[in-house]
């Protein structure tokens, strides 16, 4: 039992008695059994003379008794019972209010808290609005670009692959969005991009737009002509999606047949894609290196093409750069991708279309680098701009459920692992300029319509066989004295992916069963494969025979190795 007092005129009035820990109490009091020996019934205000036992009489004063008042001169109160109640008596006036929910009164919310509250609400609203806007962009772009339901974007399906485990994409560029452009529906930009999803490697090569081919059907120029006409030859319906799908399907099959590549995907873009995509990521950095002679006083490696300067009444230079890295916006990237030095004065573009193809590849790689950078996909303005550029100006047969795979590959593939293949590279060139029907065209070095060397070049570059990719040249010699041994072994090596350039008879002499010599260094994959195939150690000493320049390995069979593979 706890007493609470109020001090009034030298006396203490019992204001409240609390009974703790008893759930049966009523207003702080617990009923007691009458007649208890040690705790008789007591009442507030009862005269102390009537209270026995634990209270003792003291000298009475003349103050009259008042109900609820204990006169200090009248009673002596045992410390044992109420010391704890008198502790701090001067500071206790009223019982403390409880801290429960029912006992708590809500005060007015401060101005600072109101500001924080509405700031959070505004932030959430803006965030939800932005998320909805981005979802709309993705849905809108996805519906225009990709096949299948937009709900398939939740999936991450691997891309289709060929026998070498590669996903091959044909990229076609037209200029129908450039008013007044002659031949707007010709695919003046053509490129194949081959992706190894497991090794995170990309090989890309441009297709000469002037490559002379046979169409297999009647086109504007007849049954044969430049390859850039084929896409427009399939049909001329530029409004329906079904007609676009037909053009993409037949063109990728046609190109794949010429180059010996199983092309699973095709992408059709126009000039606007390049311009808006580059602008959406804040521009790209391109290393420009010109080719050919330059005027006196102009630094070697510079380029100039005035073919586009009519747009500014020849008061500007839209394609004029010194050698080195230049930051380009969308407009200048587009003009560089089209520049081929066909209008004087010009320099640095001596190989015309071949130089243009190289610059197009550089722009694609630079765009990939910028789009995969951390600052691009976290910037709302750049993301929405990129989606707008793609959604309105790109068509493809990619499926929606492959989008996430494409995005992942775009971020995971290092630009150092993007290899640019050149079909017209010096002594290794498989195409060259020529004349057909009075027109300047590009033809295979093996002859018109003979694509054997082109297919071999591409097959080597895209093969999953590392020996094939190294392309070491082997000379196979017969030192056994038995006819046909060298040719038989050369055929086996060719089937295994080796490149055999010479089959001949070895000079007379004593040879081991199989001897392998390496000329020069490198070709580590080929060396290891030859050692494991013939169970020998490759020698680095000079072989006992002279061979043609460019030979990397010489293999001499000293007897008929019927057990060799």
C-alpha positions in Angstrom: 0.0 0.0 0.0 1.3 3.4 -1.0 0.1 6.7 0.5 0.2 9.9 -1.4 -0.1 13.2 0.6 -0.7 16.9 0.1 0.8 19.4 2.5 -1.6 21.9 3.8 -1.0 24.2 6.8 1.5 22.0 8.6 -0.7 18.9 8.2 -0.6 16.2 5.6 -3.9 15.2 3.9 -4.1 11.7 2.5 -5.0 12.3 -1.1 -4.7 8.8 -2.5 -3.9 5.3 -1.4 -2.6 2.9 -4.1 -2.8 -0.8 -3.7 -0.1 -2.3 -6.1 0.0 -5.8 -7.5 -3.6 -6.7 -6.6 -6.0 -7.1 -9.5 -9.0 -7.3 -7.3 -8.6 -3.7 -5.8 -11.1 -1.1 -6.4 -10.0 2.5 -6.7 -6.7 1.6 -5.0 -8.2 -0.3 -2.0 -8.3 -4.0 -1.2 -11.1 -5.2 0.9 -9.9 -6.8 4.1 -11.5 -9.5 6.2 -13.1 -8.0 9.4 -11.5 -9.1 12.7 -8.0 -9.6 11.5 -5.8 -9.8 14.5 -2.7 -8.0 13.2 -4.4 -5.7 10.8 -7.8 -4.5 12.2 -10.2 -2.6 10.0 -9.1 1.1 9.7 -10.8 4.1 8.2 -9.4 7.4 7.0 -10.3 10.1 9.5 -10.8 7.7 12.4 -9.5 9.1 15.7 -6.1 7.6 16.6 -7.5 6.6 20.1 -9.6 4.0 18.3 -6.7 2.6 16.4 -4.9 -0.1 18.4 -1.6 -1.9 18.0 0.7 -0.5 15.3 -0.2 3.1 15.9 0.7 4.7 19.3 -0.9 7.6 21.1 0.9 10.9 21.3 0.1 14.2 23.0 -3.1 15.6 21.7 -3.3 19.1 20.4 -6.3 21.3 20.3 -6.7 21.1 16.6 -10.0 19.7 15.6 -10.2 16.5 13.7 -11.1 16.7 10.1 -12.0 13.8 7.9 -9.0 12.8 5.7 -6.5 14.7 7.9 -3.8 13.2 10.0 -2.6 15.7 12.7 1.2 15.3 13.3 0.8 16.2 16.9 -1.8 13.5 17.4 -0.2 10.4 15.8 3.1 8.8 15.6 3.3 6.7 12.5 5.5 3.6 12.4 8.4 3.9 10.0 8.0 0.3 9.1 4.7 1.0 7.4 4.9 4.3 5.6 8.6 5.5 5.4 8.6 4.7 1.7 5.4 6.8 1.3 6.9 9.9 2.9 10.1 9.7 0.8 10.2 12.7 -1.4 7.0 14.0 -0.1 7.8 17.6 -0.8 8.2 17.0 -4.5 5.2 14.7 -5.1 2.0 16.5 -5.8 0.1 14.4 -8.3 0.5 10.9 -9.6 2.4 10.6 -12.9 0.4 9.9 -15.9 0.8 6.5 -17.4 2.7 6.0 -20.7 0.2 3.7 -22.3 -1.6 4.6 -25.6 -4.8 5.4 -23.7 -3.1 7.8 -21.3 -1.1 9.6 -24.0 -2.5 12.8 -25.5 -1.3 13.7 -29.0 0.1 17.2 -29.2 0.2 19.3 -32.4 2.8 18.0 -35.1 5.7 20.4 -35.4 6.3 22.3 -38.6 9.6 20.4 -39.2 7.9 17.0 -39.0 5.1 18.2 -41.4 7.8 19.2 -43.9 9.6 15.9 -43.6 6.3 14.0 -43.9 5.3 15.8 -47.1 8.8 15.6 -48.6 8.7 11.8 -48.2 5.2 11.6 -49.8 6.3 13.8 -52.7 9.4 11.7 -53.2 7.4 8.4 -53.3 4.9 10.0 -55.8 7.7 11.1 -58.1 9.4 7.7 -57.8 6.2 5.9 -58.7 5.6 8.3 -61.6 9.1 7.8 -62.9 8.8 4.0 -62.7 5.5 4.1 -64.5 7.0 6.4 -67.2 9.9 4.0 -67.7 7.6 1.0 -67.8 5.7 2.8 -70.5 8.9 3.5 -72.5 10.0 -0.2 -72.2 6.5 -1.4 -73.2 6.3 1.0 -76.1 9.8 0.3 -77.4 9.5 -3.4 -76.8 6.3 -3.7 -78.7 7.9 -1.9 -81.7 11.2 -3.8 -81.7 10.9 -7.3 -80.2 8.8 -10.4 -81.0 6.5 -12.0 -78.4 4.7 -10.7 -75.3 6.2 -7.9 -73.3 5.7 -10.0 -70.2 8.4 -12.3 -71.5 10.9 -9.6 -70.5 10.9 -11.3 -67.0 12.7 -14.2 -68.6 16.4 -14.4 -69.6 16.6 -16.9 -72.5 20.0 -17.6 -74.0 20.4 -16.5 -77.7 20.1 -19.0 -80.5 23.5 -20.6 -81.5 25.1 -22.2 -84.5 27.3 -25.4 -84.5 30.2 -23.4 -83.1 28.2 -22.1 -80.2 27.9 -18.6 -81.7 25.0 -16.2 -82.1 25.2 -14.3 -85.4 23.5 -11.0 -86.0 23.1 -9.3 -89.4 22.9 -5.5 -89.1 21.4 -3.5 -92.0 21.4 0.3 -92.3 19.2 2.3 -94.7 18.6 6.0 -95.2 14.8 6.2 -95.8 14.6 8.7 -93.0 16.9 11.1 -94.8 14.7 13.2 -97.2 16.1 13.5 -100.7 18.7 10.7 -100.2 19.1 8.7 -103.4 18.7 5.0 -103.0 17.2 5.5 -99.5 16.2 1.8 -99.3 19.5 0.4 -100.3 21.4 -1.2 -97.4 24.6 0.9 -97.7 25.7 -0.3 -94.3 25.9 -4.1 -93.7 27.7 -5.8 -90.9 27.7 -9.2 -89.2 28.3 -9.5 -85.4 29.1 -13.0 -84.0 28.9 -13.5 -80.3 30.3 -16.3 -78.2 28.0 -16.1 -75.1 30.2 -18.4 -73.0 33.6 -16.9 -73.7 32.3 -13.4 -73.9 33.9 -12.7 -77.2 32.6 -10.8 -80.3 33.9 -11.0 -83.8 32.5 -8.5 -86.3 33.0 -7.9 -90.0 31.5 -5.5 -92.6 30.0 -6.7 -95.8 31.1 -4.5 -98.8 27.9 -2.9 -100.0 29.3 -3.2 -103.6 30.0 -6.9 -103.4 28.9 -8.4 -106.8 26.4 -11.2 -106.3 23.7 -13.2 -108.0 20.2 -12.4 -106.5 18.4 -15.6 -107.6 15.5 -13.4 -108.6 14.8 -10.3 -110.7 15.8 -7.0 -109.1 16.0 -3.4 -110.4 19.5 -4.1 -111.9 18.6 -7.6 -113.2 19.5 -11.0 -111.8 22.9 -9.9 -110.5 24.3 -6.8 -109.1 25.5 -5.2 -105.8 24.5 -6.9 -102.6 23.1 -3.7 -101.1 20.1 -4.0 -103.4 18.8 -7.4 -102.3 16.9 -6.1 -99.2 14.8 -3.8 -101.3 14.4 -6.4 -103.9 12.5 -8.8 -101.6 9.4 -6.6 -101.5 8.6 -2.9 -101.5 6.0 -2.7 -98.8 7.5 -0.4 -96.2 4.5 -0.1 -93.9 3.5 -3.6 -92.7 5.4 -5.5 -90.2 4.9 -8.8 -92.0 6.7 -7.3 -95.1 9.6 -6.2 -92.9 9.8 -9.6 -91.3 10.0 -11.2 -94.8 12.8 -8.8 -95.8 14.8 -9.5 -92.7 14.4 -13.3 -92.9 15.3 -13.6 -96.6 18.2 -11.2 -96.4 19.9 -12.9 -93.5 19.5 -16.3 -95.2 20.9 -14.8 -98.4 23.9 -13.2 -96.8 24.5 -16.3 -94.6 24.7 -18.5 -97.7 27.4 -16.3 -99.3 29.6 -16.1 -96.3 29.0 -19.6 -94.9 27.5 -18.4 -91.7 24.3 -19.5 -89.9 22.8 -16.1 -89.1 20.0 -16.4 -86.6 19.1 -12.7 -86.1 18.7 -9.6 -88.3 18.5 -5.9 -87.2 17.3 -3.1 -89.5 18.2 0.5 -88.5 18.1 3.9 -90.1 20.2 7.0 -89.8 18.1 8.3 -86.9 19.1 5.3 -84.8 22.8 6.2 -85.0 22.2 9.9 -84.3 19.7 9.5 -81.5 21.5 6.6 -79.8 24.8 8.5 -79.7 23.1 11.6 -78.4 21.2 9.6 -75.8 24.4 8.4 -74.2 26.1 11.8 -74.3 28.3 11.2 -77.4 31.0 8.7 -78.2 34.8 8.8 -78.3 36.2 7.5 -81.6 39.8 6.9 -82.6 40.1 8.3 -86.1 43.0 7.2 -88.3 43.0 8.2 -91.9 44.5 6.3 -94.8 46.3 7.6 -97.8 48.1 10.8 -98.8 47.3 14.1 -97.3 48.1 17.7 -98.5 51.3 19.5 -97.5 51.1 20.8 -94.0 48.3 18.4 -93.0 49.2 15.8 -90.4 49.3 12.2 -91.6 46.3 10.2 -90.5 43.9 13.2 -90.9 40.7 12.9 -92.9 38.4 15.2 -94.9 35.2 14.6 -96.7 33.2 17.7 -98.0 30.3 15.6 -99.3 28.1 16.8 -96.5 29.0 20.4 -96.2 26.3 21.6 -98.6 24.1 21.4 -95.5 25.8 24.5 -94.1 26.4 26.1 -97.5 30.0 25.0 -97.3 30.7 27.3 -94.4 31.6 24.4 -92.1 33.4 21.1 -92.1 31.2 18.2 -91.0 33.9 15.6 -91.6 37.4 17.0 -90.9 39.6 15.4 -88.2 43.2 15.0 -87.3 44.5 11.6 -86.2 43.5 10.6 -82.7 40.5 10.3 -80.4 37.6 12.7 -81.0 34.3 13.1 -79.1 31.4 13.0 -81.5 27.8 13.9 -81.0 25.1 12.0 -82.9 25.2 14.3 -86.0 28.9 14.0 -86.5 29.0 10.3 -85.7 26.4 9.8 -88.5 28.4 11.8 -91.1 31.6 9.9 -90.2 29.8 6.6 -90.6 28.8 7.7 -94.1 32.0 9.3 -95.2 33.9 7.6 -98.0 35.7 10.4 -99.8 33.8 10.4 -103.0 33.6 14.2 -103.4 36.7 16.4 -103.9 38.4 17.9 -102.1 39.0 14.9 -99.8 41.8 13.0 -98.2 42.5 10.3 -95.7 39.8 8.0 -97.1 41.8 6.4 -99.9 40.0 3.0 -99.6 36.6 4.6 -99.9 33.9 2.1 -98.7 36.5 0.0 -96.9 37.5 3.0 -94.8 33.8 3.8 -94.1 33.2 0.2 -92.9 36.1 0.5 -90.5 34.8 3.8 -89.1 31.3 2.3 -88.7 32.7 -0.6 -86.7 34.6 1.9 -84.5 31.4 3.8 -83.8 29.5 0.7 -82.9 32.2 -0.4 -80.4 32.3 3.2 -78.9 28.5 3.2 -78.6 28.6 -0.1 -76.8 31.3 1.1 -74.4 29.3 4.2 -73.5 26.0 2.5 -73.2 27.5 -0.1 -70.9 29.2 2.5 -68.7 27.9 3.1 -65.2 26.8 6.6 -66.0 24.4 5.7 -68.8 21.8 3.3 -67.4 21.6 5.3 -64.2 20.8 8.5 -66.1 17.0 8.8 -66.8 17.5 11.3 -69.6 19.9 9.0 -71.4 17.9 5.8 -70.9 14.6 7.3 -72.2 16.4 8.9 -75.1 18.0 5.6 -76.0 14.6 3.8 -75.8 13.1 6.4 -78.0 15.8 6.0 -80.6 15.4 2.2 -80.7 11.7 2.0 -80.4 11.0 4.3 -83.3 13.7 3.4 -85.7 14.8 -0.3 -85.2 13.3 -3.6 -86.3 14.5 -7.1 -85.5 13.5 -10.7 -85.0 14.9 -10.8 -81.5 12.3 -12.0 -78.9 11.3 -10.1 -75.8 12.5 -13.0 -73.6 16.0 -12.4 -75.0 16.3 -8.8 -74.0 17.8 -9.4 -70.6 20.4 -11.7 -72.2 21.4 -9.0 -74.6 21.7 -6.4 -71.8 23.8 -8.8 -69.7 26.1 -9.6 -72.6 26.4 -5.9 -73.4 27.6 -5.2 -69.9 29.8 -8.3 -69.5 31.7 -8.3 -72.8 34.9 -6.2 -72.6 35.6 -4.1 -75.6 39.1 -5.6 -75.7 37.3 -8.9 -76.6 35.6 -7.4 -79.7 37.6 -8.3 -82.7 37.2 -6.5 -86.0 37.8 -8.7 -89.1 38.9 -7.0 -92.3 38.0 -8.8 -95.6 40.3 -6.4 -97.5 43.4 -6.5 -95.3 46.5 -6.4 -97.5 48.0 -9.7 -98.4 45.3 -11.6 -96.6 42.5 -9.8 -98.5 39.7 -12.1 -99.7 37.9 -9.3 -101.7 39.1 -6.6 -104.1 37.8 -3.8 -106.3 36.8 -4.6 -109.8 34.6 -3.7 -112.8 31.4 -5.4 -113.9 29.1 -4.1 -116.5 30.8 -0.8 -116.5 30.2 -0.3 -112.8 32.7 -0.2 -109.9 32.1 -3.3 -107.7 33.8 -5.5 -105.2 34.5 -9.1 -106.1 36.2 -12.1 -104.3 39.9 -12.5 -104.9 39.2 -16.1 -105.9 37.0 -14.8 -108.8 33.5 -13.4 -109.5 30.9 -15.4 -107.6 33.6 -17.6 -106.0 33.2 -17.2 -102.3 35.4 -20.1 -101.2 38.2 -18.0 -99.8 35.8 -15.6 -98.1 34.0 -18.6 -96.4 37.3 -20.1 -95.3 38.4 -16.8 -93.8 35.2 -16.4 -91.9 35.1 -20.0 -90.8 38.6 -19.7 -89.3 37.8 -16.5 -87.5 34.5 -17.8 -86.0 35.5 -21.4 -85.3 35.3 -22.7 -81.7 38.4 -24.8 -82.5 41.4 -22.8 -81.2 43.7 -24.6 -83.7 41.5 -23.4 -86.5 41.5 -19.8 -85.2 45.3 -19.8 -84.9 45.5 -20.9 -88.6 49.1 -22.2 -88.5 50.4 -23.3 -91.9 51.6 -27.0 -91.9 53.9 -28.7 -94.4 53.4 -32.5 -94.4 56.3 -34.5 -95.9 56.6 -38.3 -96.6 59.9 -39.7 -95.4 58.7 -43.3 -95.3 59.3 -44.3 -98.9 55.8 -45.5 -99.2 53.5 -43.6 -101.6 50.5 -41.8 -100.4 51.5 -41.5 -96.7 51.8 -37.7 -96.7 48.5 -37.1 -98.4 46.6 -39.5 -96.2 48.0 -37.8 -93.1 47.4 -34.3 -94.5 43.7 -35.2 -95.1 43.4 -36.3 -91.4 45.0 -33.1 -90.2 42.7 -31.0 -92.4 39.6 -32.8 -91.0 40.9 -32.0 -87.5 41.0 -28.3 -88.2 44.7 -27.9 -89.2 45.6 -25.8 -92.2 47.9 -27.9 -94.5 49.6 -25.7 -97.2 52.2 -28.2 -98.5 52.2 -31.9 -99.2 55.4 -33.3 -100.5 58.2 -35.9 -100.2 61.0 -35.4 -97.7 64.6 -35.6 -98.7 66.2 -39.1 -98.4 67.4 -39.8 -94.9 66.7 -41.6 -91.7 63.7 -40.3 -89.8 61.8 -41.2 -86.7 58.3 -42.4 -86.9 57.0 -38.8 -86.7 59.1 -35.6 -86.4 57.6 -32.2 -85.9 59.5 -28.9 -86.3 58.3 -25.4 -85.5 59.5 -22.4 -87.5 59.3 -19.2 -85.5 57.4 -18.7 -82.2 53.8 -18.5 -81.0 51.0 -20.8 -82.2 50.8 -22.4 -78.8 47.5 -24.1 -79.3 48.6 -25.7 -82.5 51.9 -26.8 -81.0 50.1 -28.4 -78.0 47.6 -30.2 -80.3 50.4 -31.6 -82.5 52.3 -32.9 -79.5 49.2 -34.6 -78.0 48.2 -36.0 -81.4 51.5 -37.6 -82.3 52.9 -38.2 -78.8 56.1 -36.3 -79.6 57.9 -33.2 -78.5 58.0 -30.4 -81.1 61.5 -29.5 -82.1 62.6 -25.9 -82.4 65.7 -26.6 -84.4 65.8 -26.0 -88.2 64.0 -28.8 -90.1 66.1 -30.9 -92.6 64.3 -29.4 -95.6 63.5 -26.0 -97.1 59.9 -25.0 -97.1 57.8 -22.1 -98.4 57.7 -18.8 -96.6 54.9 -18.5 -94.1 55.1 -22.2 -93.0 54.8 -22.6 -89.2 55.3 -26.3 -88.7 56.9 -29.1 -90.7 55.8 -32.7 -90.1 57.8 -35.6 -91.5 56.5 -39.2 -91.4 59.4 -41.6 -91.3 57.1 -44.6 -91.7 53.5 -45.4 -92.4 51.9 -44.3 -89.1 48.7 -46.4 -89.5 48.0 -45.8 -85.8 48.3 -42.0 -86.0 45.1 -39.9 -85.8 
